[in-house]
Amino acid sequence: MTESPPAVVFSARGVVKRYRVGEVTIEALRGVDLDLHRGELAVLLGPSGSGKSTLLNILGGLDRATSGTVEHAGRDLSRATERELTEFRRHHVGFVFQFYNLISSLTARENVAIVTDIARDPMAPEEALERVGMADRLDHFPAQLSGGEQQRVAIARAIAKRPTVLLCDEPTGALDSTTGIRVLEAIEATNRDLGTTTAVITHNAVIGEMADRVVRLHDGQIAESRANPRRRDPAELVW
């Protein structure tokens, strides 16, 4: 018996995004069609200006498309109110950015607790930090942590609310390769152990080797979308 394909978590159709900068109109996305499936780890590749971050922000409800539709689990986000988008982000989406955005006056545990205090069914901050290898840094402040450790706290904060999707925007962009691999290991473990649909955007093609699928963007359009037949462990990556 043939297995059914995983359910579609995100479905984007004909997504266009235009920005007005002075008298110039910039078309950041030009008719993007994309599905992300439950439990998938997808890497979106492309140079600066290709539309990667714009697409991720629209999927995550941080921005709206100029035209086209974006659905999450069958719900049309294109028609959602600002309040509904806030609720969507709060309960369904975990974000990881290039810069860690930790509160300097709070410990690692307290930075994660900011999210768990408002989530519907959170894991304990201690569990989230243990999942990313930071169990021995619970009471350290950001200034006492390396860049890679701070990023892993940011990942713990993102996953502590048990999001449907984890959206990562250049999560290793500010890190050296050795530290970056440890961060990718934390992201991969979250995807593998929790089944969280995960999208990582990067300009580094090597990172695509750890994905189930690689999506290449160029000039605001999807130039290629292909399955990766052998998903590699982040520890095997060399860049």
Steps between C-alpha positions, in 0.01 A plus 500: 500500500641837397547745784321832474730803472535713815235763552565846361567748782561809284363557153604818317351577159587787269663699779612846390660758727569857390665772705488870427834673565463866414386504139633152429295180528700191596349160423650273765287197410360433156237227505636244746331158535625287790377220725665403829402162644456374853830393653705622205835675531532732201794726422430808289814611318575818314720810492414825676200661334357174368188528720581236765440714808194664348345160434582376850348811657179453302476132595553592864239775504752780553414652161221480246514417132398769252303232317466124500399270786674334793325224694609336824334164567221602262447842661535800268748735668456748216160594644601496867471812715802639682370348823459161333855519361631582847323192639636292210857608572460451874368147487623346176832654392847494650746752355880484503688795352863572418528718809388345823276773646550380857425733789835577658366539854337155501660158537467230235218342701321834535537583130323175414236551769386817323346270238385219726306745717265585211488170308205259511691178561866585553784277602692609807785743427741245646381234254528735204854598596597137556379415148751745352788395724479792742394324820821611672445868412153558645599786726757667277434843353548566127829684563634181660420291192673461166321592178413139429369450852284811471358371173416167663316688776309680223410162349386373841282808534350437157419132558382527861145583391490182285442687173355342187785650299850626568617776266873577505646803322878462450539337844874441447572825315687659790686184605816316399456159338570291812256699712251510215494122479403475867211738433391297196514185712256661744266594214523153345433330834188712549373400158582133553385458861196729509391467136493878464475617140819700454613750238855637506599780266865551417740603226726205591432213258676246725223531758259365240663158542327456839152563358219277373450753222693789353318800353704752301376855458625746242372848429179450699407167343556132575763383257517140626336273756648153542493220752829412665540121476752484786446732789839546664576549865608861570825366648591372152475844340815682397510865396 
